[in-house]
Amino acid sequence: MIFLGFRNWSDRGRAGFRKVWKCPKSECTERTLCGILRARRCTGVLAEVQFTAARSSFTELFDSVWHRCLPAVVRRRQAEEVLLLRRDLVGEVLKAYRLRPEVLPEEDGSVTLAVDELELAVNAPTLEGAVKELARELKLYARDYLERLPLFLNAPNRRGHFPYMLRVWLCETDEEIEGLLEM
């Protein structure tokens, strides 16, 4: 399970944030996420859980996210929210962000691979070499993106790279990064 994203919901107002809320659905018993954590709001899609309740019942929250595959939003204060979601499900969501490098044969016999979505390009004597070099560049860019995340998230031309970077961050080996490249 990983923590994914955040939202600023300060425009939703303050009404009802401190009240303990019970879900009116009959299936929300004491053994469900809504019952155990006294979720502030259960819309039938996602439960929103106050940070203090999530912290005090983290095992139950984790079990709900892991075993029942139920994402949960954890809220701290008025405007800080994180999404808890299983890692494998994050991978499924991110499959829509495909890395399809354009293969450009050069006059000298070398091969250039360009990923327009990320504004990355590499050149190598062979296609296999170019794939390895592109995977290496993706890894370096992902590391740089992570180290300077606030800068990149606030840059209009780099913010859209986040889901692609998340795909790279979830890879455990260089071979997995190479596997992201759809040739």
Rosetta silent file (secondary structure, phi, psi, omega in degrees, C-alpha in Angstrom):
SEQUENCE: MIFLGFRNWSDRGRAGFRKVWKCPKSECTERTLCGILRARRCTGVLAEVQFTAARSSFTELFDSVWHRCLPAVVRRRQAEEVLLLRRDLVGEVLKAYRLRPEVLPEEDGSVTLAVDELELAVNAPTLEGAVKELARELKLYARDYLERLPLFLNAPNRRGHFPYMLRVWLCETDEEIEGLLEM
SCORE:     score description
SCORE:     0.000 S_00000001
   1 L     0.000  142.471  177.056    0.000    0.000    0.000 S_00000001
   2 E  -131.238  160.612  173.035    1.246    3.489   -0.726 S_00000001
   3 E   -90.611  132.585 -175.630    0.153    7.000    0.056 S_00000001
   4 E  -133.985  122.543  168.437   -0.803    8.807   -3.117 S_00000001
   5 E    72.431  174.193  176.368   -1.546   12.440   -3.760 S_00000001
   6 E  -153.871  157.343  178.994   -3.128   15.185   -1.805 S_00000001
   7 E  -133.513  150.250  173.129   -6.053   17.545   -2.227 S_00000001
   8 L  -108.305  110.705 -175.884   -6.810   20.982   -0.900 S_00000001
   9 L  -113.205   27.767 -176.675  -10.444   21.079    0.125 S_00000001
  10 H   -61.294  -21.035 -179.332  -10.418   24.304    2.115 S_00000001
  11 H   -77.847   -2.719 -178.609  -13.275   25.588   -0.038 S_00000001
  12 H   -82.483   -7.559  177.908  -15.645   22.939    1.403 S_00000001
  13 L    86.321 -179.888 -174.548  -16.152   24.926    4.590 S_00000001
  14 L  -106.408  -10.099 -172.993  -15.959   23.902    8.216 S_00000001
  15 L   -59.298  127.281  172.043  -19.434   22.531    8.896 S_00000001
  16 L    80.310    4.506 -176.848  -19.458   19.047   10.389 S_00000001
  17 L   -69.938  -29.753 -176.378  -15.713   18.423   10.471 S_00000001
  18 L   -93.946   -7.294 -177.645  -15.596   17.741   14.203 S_00000001
  19 L   -80.451  144.006  172.290  -18.747   15.622   14.390 S_00000001
  20 L   -81.498  127.729 -174.321  -18.595   11.847   14.565 S_00000001
  21 L  -113.930  136.957  175.300  -20.579   10.592   11.624 S_00000001
  22 L  -108.046  132.260  179.807  -22.260    7.213   11.236 S_00000001
  23 L   -71.497  131.300 -178.653  -22.830    5.839    7.777 S_00000001
  24 L   -76.246   -9.025 -178.090  -26.551    5.204    7.148 S_00000001
  25 L   -70.326  140.468 -177.497  -25.832    2.203    4.930 S_00000001
  26 L   -67.345  -27.915 -178.128  -26.782   -1.114    6.452 S_00000001
  27 L   -78.523   -9.314  179.303  -23.524   -2.777    5.341 S_00000001
  28 L   -86.482   88.433  179.898  -21.435   -0.259    7.318 S_00000001
  29 L  -101.284 -174.510  179.714  -21.095   -2.158   10.596 S_00000001
  30 L   -65.789  -15.424 -179.144  -18.461   -1.925   13.293 S_00000001
  31 L   -94.273    2.814  178.737  -16.228   -4.258   11.216 S_00000001
  32 L  -103.098  170.009 -179.981  -16.085   -1.957    8.182 S_00000001
  33 H   -56.431  -44.354 -179.021  -13.942    1.082    7.548 S_00000001
  34 H   -62.902  -43.742 -177.137  -16.837    3.452    8.286 S_00000001
  35 H   -72.063  -45.643 -176.585  -17.704    1.746   11.560 S_00000001
  36 H   -65.700  -46.436 -173.176  -14.201    1.146   12.880 S_00000001
  37 H   -97.603    0.549 -178.256  -12.782    4.543   12.074 S_00000001
  38 L    49.190   57.589 -177.209  -15.973    6.576   12.394 S_00000001
  39 L   -54.833  141.833  179.285  -15.363    8.080    9.001 S_00000001
  40 L   -64.317  -38.550 -176.902  -16.444   11.673    8.683 S_00000001
  41 E  -150.293  133.352  174.804  -18.137   10.958    5.412 S_00000001
  42 E  -126.072  107.213 -175.773  -18.854    7.827    3.420 S_00000001
  43 L   -88.462    1.376 -174.107  -20.240    8.670    0.002 S_00000001
  44 L    91.570  -11.199  178.040  -20.445    5.059   -1.080 S_00000001
  45 L  -110.465  -60.473  178.668  -17.292    5.580   -3.123 S_00000001
  46 L  -131.803  140.666  172.899  -14.541    6.608   -0.696 S_00000001
  47 E   -88.502  139.547  173.766  -14.460    6.947    3.042 S_00000001
  48 E  -107.167  126.657 -174.102  -12.807   10.048    4.453 S_00000001
  49 E  -119.974  134.124  175.291  -11.093    9.412    7.769 S_00000001
  50 E   -67.707  146.294 -176.046   -9.763   11.984   10.207 S_00000001
  51 H   -55.543  -45.222 -178.377   -6.011   11.698   10.802 S_00000001
  52 H   -61.233  -42.748  178.260   -6.364   11.028   14.537 S_00000001
  53 H   -66.582  -39.441  178.713   -8.814    8.179   13.921 S_00000001
  54 H   -64.056  -41.945 -179.682   -6.582    6.757   11.187 S_00000001
  55 H   -65.326  -44.363 -176.796   -3.560    6.879   13.472 S_00000001
  56 H   -72.883  -22.779 -179.800   -5.313    5.223   16.401 S_00000001
  57 L  -125.716   42.112 -173.901   -6.803    2.457   14.207 S_00000001
  58 H   -62.066  -35.423  179.268   -4.117    2.166   11.554 S_00000001
  59 H   -60.284  -46.245  179.560   -4.187   -1.653   11.511 S_00000001
  60 H   -64.937  -40.550  177.801   -7.897   -1.688   10.671 S_00000001
  61 H   -62.908  -47.204  178.801   -7.414    1.031    8.053 S_00000001
  62 H   -59.600  -46.630  179.713   -4.495   -0.836    6.490 S_00000001
  63 H   -60.468  -39.442  178.905   -6.455   -4.099    6.475 S_00000001
  64 H   -64.817  -43.048  179.432   -9.405   -2.396    4.797 S_00000001
  65 H   -69.214  -42.227 -175.778   -7.191   -0.901    2.102 S_00000001
  66 H   -78.023  -56.938 -172.587   -5.180   -4.080    1.602 S_00000001
  67 H   -77.152  -35.079 -178.288   -7.643   -6.938    2.030 S_00000001
  68 L   -99.426   -2.165  179.133  -10.822   -5.262    0.802 S_00000001
  69 L    58.302   31.865 -179.110   -9.036   -3.096   -1.820 S_00000001
  70 L   -96.597  112.715  174.045  -10.881   -0.025   -0.524 S_00000001
  71 L   -63.478  153.249  178.064   -9.039    3.253   -1.088 S_00000001
  72 E  -140.010  144.441  175.468   -9.353    5.705    1.776 S_00000001
  73 E  -102.505  125.782  176.822   -8.818    9.433    2.116 S_00000001
  74 E  -107.046  126.446 -176.280   -7.133   10.514    5.343 S_00000001
  75 E  -110.555  134.771  172.671   -7.718   14.136    6.308 S_00000001
  76 E  -123.785  133.534 -175.535   -5.591   16.214    8.667 S_00000001
  77 L    58.641 -147.260 -176.822   -6.719   19.657    9.705 S_00000001
  78 L   -93.416  -27.766 -168.256   -9.012   21.334    7.204 S_00000001
  79 L  -126.671    1.965 -176.710   -7.122   21.120    3.930 S_00000001
  80 E  -103.338  120.108  178.866   -4.579   18.259    4.025 S_00000001
  81 E  -134.868  142.177  171.880   -5.647   14.968    2.489 S_00000001
  82 E  -127.199  152.649  178.876   -3.793   11.871    1.329 S_00000001
  83 E  -106.367  128.790  174.550   -5.112    8.878   -0.532 S_00000001
  84 E  -100.874  127.595 -176.132   -4.226    5.377    0.629 S_00000001
  85 E  -150.770  141.307  178.296   -4.277    2.855   -2.175 S_00000001
  86 L   -59.071  143.236 -178.626   -2.696   -0.540   -2.756 S_00000001
  87 H   -58.726  -43.307 -179.227    0.514   -0.406   -4.768 S_00000001
  88 H   -64.573  -33.755  178.029   -0.709   -2.892   -7.369 S_00000001
  89 H   -72.951  -32.933  174.203   -3.854   -0.826   -7.924 S_00000001
  90 H   -61.662  -43.221  177.184   -1.767    2.316   -8.362 S_00000001
  91 H   -58.203  -39.616  177.687    0.115    0.429  -11.071 S_00000001
  92 H   -64.856  -43.341  179.191   -3.184   -0.371  -12.783 S_00000001
  93 H   -61.809  -40.184 -174.855   -4.280    3.262  -12.663 S_00000001
  94 H   -78.582   -8.296  178.282   -0.948    4.418  -14.083 S_00000001
  95 L   -59.559  -23.154  178.444   -1.050    2.050  -17.068 S_00000001
  96 L   -67.998  -21.156  179.263   -2.890    4.803  -18.917 S_00000001
  97 L   -94.328   87.228 -172.471    0.329    6.854  -18.820 S_00000001
  98 L   -91.860  142.638  176.362    2.232    4.996  -21.494 S_00000001
  99 E  -105.142  100.757 -178.996    5.815    5.621  -22.481 S_00000001
 100 L  -115.489   90.300 -178.854    6.005    5.134  -26.239 S_00000001
 101 L   -68.299  142.935  174.825    9.346    6.411  -27.486 S_00000001
 102 E   -84.119  130.156 -179.800    9.584    7.489  -31.082 S_00000001
 103 E   -94.772  121.042 -177.784   12.350    5.603  -32.903 S_00000001
 104 E  -121.879  104.389  175.769   14.371    7.853  -35.184 S_00000001
 105 E   -70.350  134.326 -179.470   17.079    6.204  -37.332 S_00000001
 106 L   -97.258  161.341 -179.157   19.938    8.631  -37.930 S_00000001
 107 L   -62.237  -31.232 -179.013   22.024    9.035  -41.091 S_00000001
 108 L   -82.372    4.674  178.542   25.138    7.743  -39.322 S_00000001
 109 L    93.130   -8.623  178.278   23.361    4.457  -38.482 S_00000001
 110 L   -78.314  172.836 -177.917   22.711    5.321  -34.847 S_00000001
 111 E  -125.416  133.185  173.736   19.251    5.345  -33.276 S_00000001
 112 E  -109.644  133.586  173.841   17.556    8.169  -31.395 S_00000001
 113 E  -113.283  130.376 -178.826   14.673    7.473  -29.027 S_00000001
 114 E  -127.913  130.804  174.825   12.469   10.402  -28.039 S_00000001
 115 E  -110.331   99.576 -175.019    9.703   10.498  -25.430 S_00000001
 116 H   -62.489  -37.013 -178.050    7.766   13.641  -26.256 S_00000001
 117 H   -58.554  -30.900 -177.237    5.605   13.518  -23.090 S_00000001
 118 H  -110.336    0.808 -178.627    8.720   13.936  -20.953 S_00000001
 119 L    55.471   44.030  178.071   10.844   15.900  -23.404 S_00000001
 120 E  -115.832  141.271  175.234   13.571   13.240  -23.217 S_00000001
 121 E  -147.966  142.606  176.546   15.734   11.993  -26.069 S_00000001
 122 E  -135.411  158.954  177.861   18.778    9.730  -26.251 S_00000001
 123 E  -133.274  139.087  178.533   21.037    8.515  -29.028 S_00000001
 124 E  -150.729  160.656 -179.005   23.026    5.272  -29.202 S_00000001
 125 L   -62.001  -30.372 -179.210   24.705    3.148  -31.900 S_00000001
 126 L  -128.674  164.854  177.389   22.011    0.420  -31.644 S_00000001
 127 H   -63.475  -43.786  179.556   18.347    0.200  -30.706 S_00000001
 128 H   -61.022  -41.954  177.465   19.155   -1.991  -27.702 S_00000001
 129 H   -64.680  -38.398  179.112   21.748    0.525  -26.533 S_00000001
 130 H   -66.584  -38.042  178.266   19.281    3.375  -26.980 S_00000001
 131 H   -63.283  -46.146  178.946   16.661    1.523  -24.898 S_00000001
 132 H   -62.614  -41.722  179.720   19.166    0.997  -22.066 S_00000001
 133 H   -66.156  -39.585  178.521   20.281    4.626  -22.276 S_00000001
 134 H   -66.102  -40.450  177.375   16.674    5.880  -22.230 S_00000001
 135 H   -62.561  -39.846  177.859   15.903    3.720  -19.191 S_00000001
 136 H   -64.151  -43.454  178.434   18.974    5.177  -17.477 S_00000001
 137 H   -65.414  -38.493  176.116   17.870    8.729  -18.326 S_00000001
 138 H   -61.093  -42.848  179.695   14.347    8.002  -17.056 S_00000001
 139 H   -64.089  -44.045  178.539   15.794    6.778  -13.785 S_00000001
 140 H   -64.048  -43.357  179.690   18.001    9.880  -13.432 S_00000001
 141 H   -65.170  -41.065  178.863   15.132   12.212  -14.288 S_00000001
 142 H   -62.813  -40.292  178.226   12.823   10.413  -11.840 S_00000001
 143 H   -64.931  -44.697  178.441   15.421   10.768   -9.074 S_00000001
 144 H   -63.055  -42.102  179.493   15.881   14.482   -9.861 S_00000001
 145 H   -60.141  -44.248 -178.837   12.086   14.965   -9.998 S_00000001
 146 H   -66.406  -41.300 -178.875   11.678   13.343   -6.587 S_00000001
 147 H   -67.470  -29.158 -179.254   14.489   15.378   -5.029 S_00000001
 148 L  -120.857   40.221 -174.452   12.989   18.645   -6.313 S_00000001
 149 H   -53.541  -47.668 -179.943    9.321   17.643   -6.245 S_00000001
 150 H   -59.342  -38.354  178.797    7.853   21.003   -5.113 S_00000001
 151 H   -62.828  -49.209 -177.099    9.685   22.781   -7.923 S_00000001
 152 H   -68.249  -36.110  179.003    8.494   20.354  -10.597 S_00000001
 153 H   -69.664  -22.211  178.207    4.908   20.235   -9.319 S_00000001
 154 L   -96.683   -2.572  177.597    4.753   24.020   -9.536 S_00000001
 155 L   -93.762  118.225 -175.859    6.284   24.208  -13.011 S_00000001
 156 L   -56.487  -32.618 -178.557    3.488   24.146  -15.627 S_00000001
 157 L   -85.078   -4.613 -179.450    5.660   22.300  -18.157 S_00000001
 158 L  -119.732  -17.107 -178.037    6.726   19.609  -15.653 S_00000001
 159 H   -58.039  -40.213 -179.481    3.650   19.029  -13.479 S_00000001
 160 H   -67.782   -8.459  178.163    2.147   16.640  -16.035 S_00000001
 161 H   -79.260  -14.562 -173.766    5.226   14.423  -15.750 S_00000001
 162 H   -52.472  -50.693 -178.287    4.198   13.306  -12.243 S_00000001
 163 H   -63.117  -33.565  177.211    2.221   10.169  -13.216 S_00000001
 164 H   -67.048  -40.557  178.851    5.037    9.041  -15.525 S_00000001
 165 H   -66.015  -39.183  177.955    7.557    9.584  -12.736 S_00000001
 166 H   -61.048  -38.846  175.759    5.378    7.648  -10.317 S_00000001
 167 H   -59.556  -42.390  179.639    5.445    4.716  -12.748 S_00000001
 168 H   -68.605  -42.658 -179.816    9.250    4.868  -12.731 S_00000001
 169 H   -60.312  -30.088 -179.368    9.427    5.230   -8.927 S_00000001
 170 L   -78.167  -10.406  178.023    7.383    2.053   -8.536 S_00000001
 171 L   -77.383  139.365 -179.454    9.932    0.062  -10.542 S_00000001
 172 L   -99.285  -18.509 -178.933   12.383   -1.958   -8.470 S_00000001
 173 L  -135.007  163.624  175.952   14.937   -2.769  -11.193 S_00000001
 174 H   -63.518  -32.413  179.221   16.381   -1.214  -14.327 S_00000001
 175 H   -65.551  -36.763  176.850   14.762   -4.016  -16.309 S_00000001
 176 H   -65.407  -38.120  177.259   11.341   -2.969  -15.014 S_00000001
 177 H   -64.371  -43.987  176.101   12.037    0.584  -16.177 S_00000001
 178 H   -59.496  -35.727  179.488   13.005   -0.763  -19.601 S_00000001
 179 H   -67.124  -18.771  176.526    9.748   -2.720  -19.565 S_00000001
 180 H   -71.726  -23.964 -176.634    7.797    0.528  -19.300 S_00000001
 181 E   -78.904  116.221 -179.940    9.021    1.517  -22.757 S_00000001
 182 L   -93.049  104.042 -176.490    6.521    0.364  -25.356 S_00000001
 183 L   -91.003    0.000    0.000    8.501   -0.116  -28.517 S_00000001
